[in-house]
Amino acid sequence: MSLRPRIRQVFIRIAVLVIAGAAVFGTLRWLRPDLNLTLTRDELQNLVDSKFPIEQELLGEKVTFNRPQVELHEGSDRIGVRMDVRLKSWGPRIAWGHLEGDWKLRYDPNQGAVFFDSFAIQALDINGLDPRIHETVTEVAQALLRAYLDEAPVLRLNDHDLRQAFAHGAVKSLQVRGGKVEIVLGR
């Protein structure tokens, strides 16, 4: 037998294997099941802790956001947070208080990651804050915290895990159950 027929047979076998592999890969992508992911409060707390404290000039005062506490509310699709706020004016005046807010989680299929998104302040209570500027301080603080935290990846899918590699879809559901955040990704 000459060398050319053998080479042709090898190429044919390789082509058949490549086509079969592509067919299996395509079928798996098409039939991919939903992927269930779970995040504990402690996992979220560790991620949020790594971003704090945040210090910034805000309307001529130095504002510090510190000691965030993640709160999970059963049945909710948002992640709550409560944190300390400190305003220091030029001079001796220091105002303390707290802020309560929450995020949604957003899944970006291109990056294969879940991110905090749409931070909203629910309550801002700072002793001694002039009521005339309360709304402005709330809006600026919300924008500042969004800038710092909305692009923080909460979770990245592992492309080495076959199920996760095929899960690049959309968030079908997100809900707090049993003290954990349950995320279902699918088509």
ROSE-4610 file (N, C-alpha, C; in Angstrom, 1 decimal, always signed):
// ROSE-4610
residu = [M/M/M/S/S/S/L/L/L/R/R/R/P/P/P/R/R/R/I/I/I/R/R/R/Q/Q/Q/V/V/V/F/F/F/I/I/I/R/R/R/I/I/I/A/A/A/V/V/V/L/L/L/V/V/V/I/I/I/A/A/A/G/G/G/A/A/A/A/A/A/V/V/V/F/F/F/G/G/G/T/T/T/L/L/L/R/R/R/W/W/W/L/L/L/R/R/R/P/P/P/D/D/D/L/L/L/N/N/N/L/L/L/T/T/T/L/L/L/T/T/T/R/R/R/D/D/D/E/E/E/L/L/L/Q/Q/Q/N/N/N/L/L/L/V/V/V/D/D/D/S/S/S/K/K/K/F/F/F/P/P/P/I/I/I/E/E/E/Q/Q/Q/E/E/E/L/L/L/L/L/L/G/G/G/E/E/E/K/K/K/V/V/V/T/T/T/F/F/F/N/N/N/R/R/R/P/P/P/Q/Q/Q/V/V/V/E/E/E/L/L/L/H/H/H/E/E/E/G/G/G/S/S/S/D/D/D/R/R/R/I/I/I/G/G/G/V/V/V/R/R/R/M/M/M/D/D/D/V/V/V/R/R/R/L/L/L/K/K/K/S/S/S/W/W/W/G/G/G/P/P/P/R/R/R/I/I/I/A/A/A/W/W/W/G/G/G/H/H/H/L/L/L/E/E/E/G/G/G/D/D/D/W/W/W/K/K/K/L/L/L/R/R/R/Y/Y/Y/D/D/D/P/P/P/N/N/N/Q/Q/Q/G/G/G/A/A/A/V/V/V/F/F/F/F/F/F/D/D/D/S/S/S/F/F/F/A/A/A/I/I/I/Q/Q/Q/A/A/A/L/L/L/D/D/D/I/I/I/N/N/N/G/G/G/L/L/L/D/D/D/P/P/P/R/R/R/I/I/I/H/H/H/E/E/E/T/T/T/V/V/V/T/T/T/E/E/E/V/V/V/A/A/A/Q/Q/Q/A/A/A/L/L/L/L/L/L/R/R/R/A/A/A/Y/Y/Y/L/L/L/D/D/D/E/E/E/A/A/A/P/P/P/V/V/V/L/L/L/R/R/R/L/L/L/N/N/N/D/D/D/H/H/H/D/D/D/L/L/L/R/R/R/Q/Q/Q/A/A/A/F/F/F/A/A/A/H/H/H/G/G/G/A/A/A/V/V/V/K/K/K/S/S/S/L/L/L/Q/Q/Q/V/V/V/R/R/R/G/G/G/G/G/G/K/K/K/V/V/V/E/E/E/I/I/I/V/V/V/L/L/L/G/G/G/R/R/R]
num = [1/1/1/2/2/2/3/3/3/4/4/4/5/5/5/6/6/6/7/7/7/8/8/8/9/9/9/10/10/10/11/11/11/12/12/12/13/13/13/14/14/14/15/15/15/16/16/16/17/17/17/18/18/18/19/19/19/20/20/20/21/21/21/22/22/22/23/23/23/24/24/24/25/25/25/26/26/26/27/27/27/28/28/28/29/29/29/30/30/30/31/31/31/32/32/32/33/33/33/34/34/34/35/35/35/36/36/36/37/37/37/38/38/38/39/39/39/40/40/40/41/41/41/42/42/42/43/43/43/44/44/44/45/45/45/46/46/46/47/47/47/48/48/48/49/49/49/50/50/50/51/51/51/52/52/52/53/53/53/54/54/54/55/55/55/56/56/56/57/57/57/58/58/58/59/59/59/60/60/60/61/61/61/62/62/62/63/63/63/64/64/64/65/65/65/66/66/66/67/67/67/68/68/68/69/69/69/70/70/70/71/71/71/72/72/72/73/73/73/74/74/74/75/75/75/76/76/76/77/77/77/78/78/78/79/79/79/80/80/80/81/81/81/82/82/82/83/83/83/84/84/84/85/85/85/86/86/86/87/87/87/88/88/88/89/89/89/90/90/90/91/91/91/92/92/92/93/93/93/94/94/94/95/95/95/96/96/96/97/97/97/98/98/98/99/99/99/100/100/100/101/101/101/102/102/102/103/103/103/104/104/104/105/105/105/106/106/106/107/107/107/108/108/108/109/109/109/110/110/110/111/111/111/112/112/112/113/113/113/114/114/114/115/115/115/116/116/116/117/117/117/118/118/118/119/119/119/120/120/120/121/121/121/122/122/122/123/123/123/124/124/124/125/125/125/126/126/126/127/127/127/128/128/128/129/129/129/130/130/130/131/131/131/132/132/132/133/133/133/134/134/134/135/135/135/136/136/136/137/137/137/138/138/138/139/139/139/140/140/140/141/141/141/142/142/142/143/143/143/144/144/144/145/145/145/146/146/146/147/147/147/148/148/148/149/149/149/150/150/150/151/151/151/152/152/152/153/153/153/154/154/154/155/155/155/156/156/156/157/157/157/158/158/158/159/159/159/160/160/160/161/161/161/162/162/162/163/163/163/164/164/164/165/165/165/166/166/166/167/167/167/168/168/168/169/169/169/170/170/170/171/171/171/172/172/172/173/173/173/174/174/174/175/175/175/176/176/176/177/177/177/178/178/178/179/179/179/180/180/180/181/181/181/182/182/182/183/183/183/184/184/184/185/185/185/186/186/186/187/187/187]
x = [+0.8/+0.0/+0.9/+0.6/+1.4/+1.1/+2.0/+1.8/+0.6/+0.3/-0.8/-2.1/-2.5/-3.8/-3.9/-2.7/-2.7/-2.9/-2.2/-2.4/-3.8/-4.4/-5.8/-6.7/-6.5/-7.3/-7.2/-5.9/-5.7/-6.5/-6.4/-7.1/-8.6/-9.1/-10.5/-11.0/-10.2/-10.5/-10.5/-9.5/-9.4/-10.6/-11.0/-12.1/-13.4/-13.6/-14.8/-14.8/-13.7/-13.6/-13.9/-13.3/-13.6/-15.1/-15.7/-17.1/-18.0/-17.6/-18.4/-18.3/-17.0/-16.8/-17.6/-17.6/-18.4/-19.9/-20.3/-21.8/-22.1/-21.3/-21.5/-21.5/-20.5/-20.3/-21.6/-22.0/-23.2/-24.4/-24.6/-25.8/-25.8/-24.6/-24.5/-24.8/-24.4/-24.7/-26.2/-26.8/-28.2/-29.1/-28.7/-29.5/-29.1/-28.1/-27.6/-28.7/-28.5/-29.5/-29.2/-30.2/-30.0/-28.8/-28.2/-27.1/-27.5/-27.5/-27.9/-26.6/-26.5/-25.3/-25.8/-25.0/-25.4/-24.3/-24.6/-23.7/-24.2/-23.3/-23.6/-23.5/-24.1/-23.9/-22.5/-21.7/-20.3/-19.5/-19.8/-19.1/-19.3/-20.6/-20.9/-20.3/-20.3/-19.7/-18.2/-17.5/-16.1/-15.8/-16.6/-16.4/-16.6/-17.7/-18.1/-17.0/-16.6/-15.5/-14.3/-13.9/-12.7/-12.7/-13.9/-14.1/-14.1/-14.1/-14.3/-13.0/-12.8/-13.7/-13.5/-14.5/-14.5/-14.5/-13.5/-13.5/-13.5/-14.2/-14.4/-14.8/-14.5/-15.0/-16.4/-17.3/-18.7/-19.3/-19.6/-20.2/-19.3/-18.0/-17.2/-16.9/-17.3/-17.1/-16.4/-15.6/-15.0/-16.0/-16.4/-17.4/-16.6/-16.9/-16.3/-17.5/-17.5/-18.4/-17.6/-18.1/-17.3/-18.2/-17.6/-18.3/-19.6/-19.5/-20.7/-21.2/-22.5/-23.0/-24.0/-23.7/-24.6/-25.9/-27.0/-28.3/-29.0/-29.4/-30.2/-31.6/-32.6/-34.0/-34.7/-35.2/-35.9/-36.9/-36.8/-37.7/-37.4/-36.4/-36.0/-35.1/-35.2/-34.2/-33.1/-33.0/-32.0/-31.1/-29.9/-28.9/-28.8/-29.2/-29.2/-27.9/-27.6/-26.4/-26.7/-26.1/-26.2/-24.7/-24.4/-23.1/-23.0/-21.9/-21.7/-21.3/-21.7/-21.3/-20.8/-19.7/-19.1/-18.8/-19.3/-19.1/-18.2/-17.1/-16.2/-16.1/-16.5/-16.4/-15.1/-14.7/-13.5/-13.8/-13.0/-13.2/-13.5/-14.1/-14.2/-15.5/-16.4/-17.7/-17.6/-18.1/-18.2/-19.6/-20.2/-21.5/-21.4/-22.1/-22.2/-23.6/-23.7/-24.9/-24.8/-25.9/-25.8/-26.6/-26.4/-27.0/-27.5/-28.7/-29.2/-29.5/-29.1/-29.4/-29.4/-29.5/-29.5/-29.1/-28.7/-28.3/-29.1/-29.2/-29.6/-28.3/-28.4/-27.2/-27.5/-26.4/-26.5/-25.5/-26.0/-25.1/-24.7/-23.4/-22.8/-22.3/-23.1/-22.6/-21.3/-21.0/-19.7/-18.5/-18.7/-17.6/-17.8/-18.9/-19.2/-19.1/-19.7/-19.6/-20.9/-21.1/-22.2/-21.6/-22.3/-21.9/-23.0/-22.5/-23.5/-24.0/-25.2/-25.8/-26.9/-27.1/-28.2/-28.3/-27.3/-27.3/-28.3/-29.1/-30.1/-30.1/-30.1/-30.1/-31.6/-31.9/-33.2/-33.4/-32.3/-32.4/-31.0/-31.0/-29.7/-30.1/-29.4/-29.7/-28.4/-28.1/-26.9/-27.3/-26.8/-27.2/-26.6/-27.3/-26.9/-26.8/-27.3/-27.3/-28.4/-28.1/-29.0/-30.1/-31.4/-32.5/-32.6/-32.1/-32.2/-31.3/-30.2/-29.3/-29.4/-30.3/-30.4/-30.6/-31.5/-31.8/-30.5/-29.9/-28.6/-27.5/-27.3/-26.3/-26.7/-28.0/-28.4/-28.1/-28.4/-28.2/-26.7/-25.9/-24.4/-23.8/-24.2/-23.7/-24.1/-25.3/-25.7/-24.9/-24.6/-23.8/-22.4/-21.9/-20.5/-20.4/-21.3/-21.3/-21.5/-22.3/-22.5/-21.2/-20.5/-19.2/-18.2/-18.2/-17.2/-17.6/-18.9/-19.3/-20.0/-20.6/-21.5/-20.7/-19.4/-18.6/-17.8/-18.0/-17.3/-17.9/-17.0/-17.6/-17.8/-19.0/-19.4/-18.9/-19.1/-18.8/-18.4/-17.4/-17.0/-17.2/-17.8/-18.0/-16.6/-16.5/-15.2/-15.3/-14.6/-14.6/-14.0/-13.3/-12.8/-13.8/-14.9/-16.1/-17.0/-17.2/-18.0/-19.4/-20.1/-21.4/-21.4/-20.4/-20.4/-19.9/-19.1/-18.6/-19.8/-20.8/-22.0/-23.1/-23.0/-24.1/-24.1/-23.4/-23.4/-24.7/-25.7/-27.0/-27.4/-28.6/-29.1/-29.5/-29.7/-30.2/-31.7/-32.1/-33.6/-34.2/-33.5/-34.1/-33.0/-33.3/-32.4/-33.2/-33.0/-33.8/-33.0/-33.3/-32.7/-33.6/-32.9/-33.6/-32.7/-33.2/-32.5/-31.2/-31.1/-29.9/-28.9/-29.2/-28.3/-28.9/-28.1/-28.6/-28.5/-29.7/-29.7/-29.9/-29.0/-29.0/-29.2/-30.1/-30.3/-30.0/-29.0/-28.6/-29.1/-29.6/-30.1/-30.5/-31.1/-31.5/-32.8]
y = [-1.2/+0.0/+1.2/+2.2/+3.4/+4.3/+5.3/+6.3/+7.2/+7.5/+8.5/+8.0/+6.8/+6.3/+6.3/+6.0/+6.0/+7.4/+8.4/+9.8/+10.2/+9.8/+10.2/+9.6/+8.3/+7.7/+8.4/+8.8/+9.5/+10.9/+11.6/+12.9/+12.7/+11.6/+11.3/+11.0/+10.2/+9.9/+11.2/+12.0/+13.3/+14.2/+14.3/+15.1/+14.6/+13.2/+12.6/+13.0/+12.8/+13.1/+14.6/+15.5/+16.9/+17.2/+16.7/+16.9/+16.3/+15.1/+14.5/+15.4/+15.8/+16.7/+18.0/+18.6/+19.8/+19.6/+18.4/+18.1/+17.9/+17.2/+17.0/+18.3/+19.1/+20.4/+21.3/+21.3/+22.1/+21.6/+20.3/+19.7/+20.1/+20.0/+20.4/+21.8/+22.7/+24.1/+24.3/+23.6/+23.8/+23.3/+22.1/+21.5/+21.8/+22.8/+23.0/+23.2/+22.6/+22.7/+24.0/+24.4/+25.6/+25.2/+26.3/+26.2/+26.9/+26.2/+26.7/+27.1/+28.3/+28.8/+29.3/+29.2/+29.6/+30.5/+31.6/+32.5/+32.6/+32.4/+32.6/+34.1/+34.4/+35.8/+36.1/+35.1/+35.3/+35.6/+34.9/+35.1/+36.5/+37.0/+38.3/+39.3/+39.0/+40.0/+40.1/+39.0/+39.1/+40.0/+39.9/+40.7/+42.1/+42.4/+43.8/+44.4/+43.6/+44.1/+44.6/+43.8/+44.2/+45.5/+46.1/+47.4/+48.6/+48.3/+49.4/+49.5/+50.7/+51.9/+52.6/+53.4/+54.3/+55.7/+56.5/+57.9/+58.8/+59.9/+60.8/+62.2/+63.2/+64.5/+64.5/+65.1/+65.1/+66.4/+67.3/+68.6/+69.4/+69.4/+70.1/+69.5/+68.3/+67.5/+66.2/+65.7/+64.4/+63.3/+62.4/+61.4/+60.0/+59.3/+57.9/+56.9/+55.9/+54.8/+53.7/+53.0/+52.0/+51.0/+49.9/+48.8/+48.3/+47.9/+47.4/+46.1/+45.9/+44.6/+44.2/+43.0/+42.5/+41.9/+42.2/+41.6/+40.9/+39.7/+38.9/+38.7/+39.1/+39.1/+38.0/+37.0/+35.9/+36.3/+35.6/+35.9/+37.1/+37.9/+39.1/+38.7/+39.6/+39.5/+40.5/+41.2/+42.2/+41.8/+42.4/+42.1/+43.4/+43.3/+44.5/+44.8/+46.0/+46.4/+47.6/+47.6/+48.7/+49.0/+50.3/+50.8/+52.0/+52.3/+53.5/+54.6/+55.9/+57.0/+58.1/+58.7/+59.8/+60.9/+62.1/+63.4/+64.3/+64.7/+65.6/+66.9/+68.0/+69.3/+69.9/+71.0/+71.7/+72.3/+72.0/+72.4/+71.2/+71.5/+70.4/+69.5/+70.0/+69.3/+67.9/+66.9/+65.5/+65.0/+64.5/+64.0/+62.5/+61.7/+60.2/+59.8/+58.7/+58.1/+56.7/+56.3/+55.1/+55.2/+54.3/+54.2/+52.8/+52.7/+51.4/+51.4/+50.4/+50.3/+48.8/+48.7/+47.3/+47.3/+46.2/+45.9/+44.9/+44.9/+43.7/+43.0/+41.8/+41.2/+41.1/+41.3/+41.3/+40.3/+39.5/+38.5/+39.0/+39.0/+39.4/+38.2/+37.7/+36.4/+36.5/+37.7/+37.9/+37.7/+38.1/+38.0/+36.7/+36.1/+34.9/+35.3/+36.4/+36.9/+37.5/+37.4/+38.1/+39.3/+40.5/+41.7/+42.3/+43.2/+44.0/+45.0/+45.5/+46.4/+47.2/+48.4/+49.3/+49.5/+49.9/+50.2/+51.3/+51.1/+52.1/+52.3/+53.6/+53.9/+53.9/+53.2/+53.1/+54.1/+54.3/+55.3/+55.8/+57.1/+57.8/+58.6/+58.3/+59.0/+59.4/+60.7/+61.3/+62.4/+62.3/+63.3/+64.6/+65.7/+67.0/+67.4/+66.5/+66.8/+67.8/+68.9/+69.9/+69.3/+69.3/+68.7/+69.3/+70.5/+71.1/+70.4/+69.7/+69.1/+67.5/+67.0/+65.6/+64.9/+65.3/+64.7/+64.7/+65.9/+66.0/+65.1/+65.0/+64.1/+62.7/+62.3/+60.9/+60.6/+61.5/+61.3/+61.1/+62.0/+62.0/+60.7/+60.4/+59.2/+57.9/+57.9/+56.7/+56.6/+57.7/+57.7/+57.3/+57.8/+57.4/+55.9/+55.4/+54.0/+53.1/+53.5/+52.8/+52.8/+53.9/+54.0/+53.0/+52.9/+52.0/+50.5/+50.2/+48.8/+48.2/+48.9/+48.3/+47.4/+47.6/+46.8/+45.7/+45.5/+44.5/+43.1/+42.3/+40.9/+40.2/+39.6/+38.9/+37.4/+36.9/+35.5/+35.4/+34.7/+34.4/+32.9/+32.6/+31.2/+30.6/+29.3/+28.6/+27.9/+28.4/+27.8/+26.4/+26.0/+24.6/+23.6/+24.2/+23.3/+23.3/+22.1/+21.9/+22.5/+22.3/+22.8/+24.3/+24.9/+26.4/+27.0/+26.2/+26.7/+26.8/+26.0/+26.0/+26.9/+27.5/+28.2/+29.7/+30.1/+31.6/+31.9/+32.2/+32.6/+33.8/+33.8/+34.9/+34.5/+35.4/+35.1/+34.8/+33.6/+33.3/+33.6/+33.4/+33.8/+34.1/+34.9/+35.2/+35.4/+34.7/+34.8/+34.4/+35.1/+34.7/+33.6/+32.5/+31.4/+30.7/+30.5/+29.8/+30.5/+31.9/+32.6/+32.6/+32.2/+32.2/+32.8/+33.3/+33.8/+32.7/+32.3/+31.3/+32.0/+31.7/+32.2/+31.1/+31.2/+30.2/+30.9/+30.3/+30.8/+29.9/+30.4/+29.5/+30.4/+29.7/+30.4/+31.1]
z = [+0.0/+0.0/+0.0/-0.8/-0.9/+0.2/+0.4/+1.5/+1.3/+0.1/-0.2/+0.3/+0.0/+0.5/+2.0/+2.7/+4.2/+4.7/+4.1/+4.5/+4.3/+3.1/+2.9/+3.9/+4.4/+5.4/+6.7/+7.0/+8.3/+8.3/+7.2/+7.1/+7.1/+6.5/+6.5/+8.0/+8.7/+10.1/+11.0/+10.8/+11.5/+11.2/+9.9/+9.5/+10.2/+10.2/+10.8/+12.3/+13.0/+14.4/+14.7/+13.9/+14.0/+13.8/+12.8/+12.5/+13.6/+14.1/+15.2/+16.5/+16.8/+17.9/+17.8/+16.7/+16.5/+16.7/+16.2/+16.3/+17.8/+18.5/+19.9/+20.7/+20.4/+21.0/+20.7/+19.5/+19.1/+19.8/+19.9/+20.5/+22.0/+22.7/+24.1/+24.3/+23.4/+23.6/+23.4/+22.4/+22.1/+23.3/+23.8/+24.8/+26.2/+26.4/+27.7/+28.7/+29.8/+30.9/+31.7/+32.5/+33.4/+34.3/+34.7/+35.7/+37.0/+38.1/+39.4/+40.1/+40.5/+41.3/+42.7/+43.7/+45.0/+45.6/+46.2/+46.9/+48.3/+49.2/+50.6/+51.0/+52.1/+52.6/+52.9/+53.5/+53.8/+52.5/+51.4/+50.2/+49.7/+49.7/+49.3/+50.3/+51.6/+52.6/+52.3/+52.0/+51.8/+50.6/+49.5/+48.3/+48.6/+49.3/+49.6/+50.5/+51.5/+52.5/+51.7/+50.7/+49.9/+49.3/+49.1/+48.4/+49.4/+50.7/+51.7/+52.5/+53.1/+53.1/+51.8/+51.5/+50.4/+51.0/+50.5/+51.0/+49.7/+49.8/+48.7/+49.1/+48.3/+48.6/+48.0/+48.9/+48.5/+48.9/+48.0/+48.2/+49.3/+49.1/+50.0/+51.3/+51.5/+52.7/+52.4/+53.3/+53.1/+53.6/+52.8/+53.2/+53.2/+54.2/+54.3/+54.5/+53.6/+53.7/+54.3/+55.3/+56.0/+56.7/+57.0/+57.8/+57.1/+55.8/+55.2/+55.8/+55.9/+56.3/+55.3/+54.6/+53.6/+54.3/+53.8/+54.3/+53.2/+53.5/+52.6/+53.1/+52.3/+52.8/+52.0/+52.7/+52.1/+51.0/+49.9/+48.8/+47.9/+48.3/+47.5/+46.3/+45.3/+44.2/+44.3/+45.4/+45.6/+46.8/+46.8/+47.9/+48.7/+50.0/+50.8/+51.5/+51.8/+52.5/+53.4/+54.6/+55.5/+55.8/+55.9/+56.2/+57.0/+57.6/+58.3/+57.3/+57.6/+56.8/+57.8/+57.4/+58.2/+57.3/+57.7/+56.9/+57.8/+57.2/+58.0/+57.2/+57.7/+57.1/+57.4/+56.7/+57.1/+58.5/+59.4/+60.7/+61.6/+62.8/+63.8/+63.6/+62.7/+62.6/+61.9/+62.6/+62.1/+62.3/+61.2/+61.3/+61.0/+61.8/+61.6/+61.3/+60.7/+60.4/+59.7/+59.0/+58.3/+57.0/+56.2/+54.9/+54.7/+54.1/+53.7/+52.2/+51.6/+50.1/+49.7/+48.3/+47.8/+46.3/+45.9/+44.5/+43.9/+42.6/+41.8/+41.4/+40.9/+40.3/+38.8/+38.1/+36.6/+36.1/+35.1/+34.5/+33.1/+32.9/+31.6/+30.9/+29.9/+29.2/+28.5/+28.0/+27.3/+28.2/+29.4/+30.4/+31.3/+31.2/+32.0/+33.5/+33.9/+35.2/+35.7/+37.0/+37.7/+38.4/+38.2/+38.8/+39.6/+40.6/+41.3/+40.3/+40.4/+39.4/+40.1/+39.6/+40.0/+41.5/+42.1/+43.5/+43.8/+44.8/+45.1/+46.6/+47.0/+48.5/+48.9/+49.9/+50.5/+51.6/+52.4/+53.5/+53.8/+54.1/+54.5/+55.7/+56.8/+58.1/+58.6/+58.6/+59.1/+60.1/+61.3/+62.3/+61.9/+62.0/+61.8/+60.3/+59.4/+58.0/+57.7/+57.0/+56.7/+55.8/+56.2/+55.4/+54.0/+53.8/+52.5/+51.5/+52.0/+51.0/+51.1/+51.9/+52.1/+50.7/+49.9/+48.6/+47.7/+47.7/+46.9/+47.4/+48.7/+49.3/+48.9/+49.0/+48.7/+47.2/+46.3/+44.9/+44.6/+45.1/+44.9/+45.5/+46.7/+47.4/+46.6/+46.0/+45.2/+44.0/+43.3/+42.1/+42.4/+43.5/+43.9/+44.2/+45.0/+45.3/+44.1/+43.1/+41.9/+41.1/+41.1/+40.3/+41.0/+42.3/+42.9/+42.9/+42.9/+43.1/+42.0/+41.1/+40.1/+39.1/+39.0/+38.0/+38.8/+40.0/+40.8/+40.5/+39.9/+39.6/+41.0/+41.1/+42.3/+42.1/+40.8/+40.5/+39.1/+38.8/+37.4/+37.1/+36.0/+35.6/+35.3/+35.6/+35.4/+34.1/+33.1/+31.7/+31.7/+32.8/+32.9/+33.3/+33.9/+34.3/+33.1/+32.5/+31.3/+31.5/+32.6/+32.8/+32.8/+33.4/+33.5/+32.1/+31.4/+30.1/+29.1/+29.3/+28.4/+28.9/+30.1/+30.7/+30.3/+29.3/+29.0/+28.4/+29.2/+28.8/+29.5/+30.1/+30.8/+32.2/+33.1/+34.4/+34.3/+34.6/+34.5/+35.8/+36.9/+38.2/+39.2/+40.2/+41.2/+42.5/+43.5/+44.7/+45.9/+47.0/+48.3/+48.9/+49.2/+49.8/+50.9/+52.0/+53.1/+53.4/+53.4/+53.7/+52.6/+51.4/+50.3/+49.1/+48.2/+46.9/+45.9/+45.3/+44.3/+42.9/+42.0/+40.7/+39.7/+38.8/+37.7/+36.4/+35.7/+34.4/+33.4/+32.3/+31.2/+30.0/+29.0/+27.8/+28.0]
